């Protein structure tokens, strides 16, 4: 499954007043992350993504993604197996004139596909028998 989130952040949004966007996903494991900064923000639009209280992308909490006309793409392995199945994106925009957008894509696969060792014995048998 591939989830796509397009987040627009108004001009003059300070880091102290970050915009929170909930990224609802399904049960599974995040195996791919893509972050696209279209032309325009010139490094003034910032993004941090959290899973509950922990910042996951970028991992260092004093940092953020900020760029211009670039795609950031990497493999990942983050289980999303406890409800709520979501991440929180925090954005701020230091541009004093224009709103800017960032596009986030999250690839998620069921543990049965990407990490069968995480399944219980019963789930493994059910999977072999073709049961959900």
Secondary structure by P-SEA (a helix, b strand, c coil): cbbbbbbbbcccccccbbbbbbbccccccccbbbbbbcccccccbbbbbbccccccccccccbbbbbccbbbbbbbbbbccccccbbbbbbbbccccbbbbbbbbbbbbcccccccccccaaaaaaaaaccc
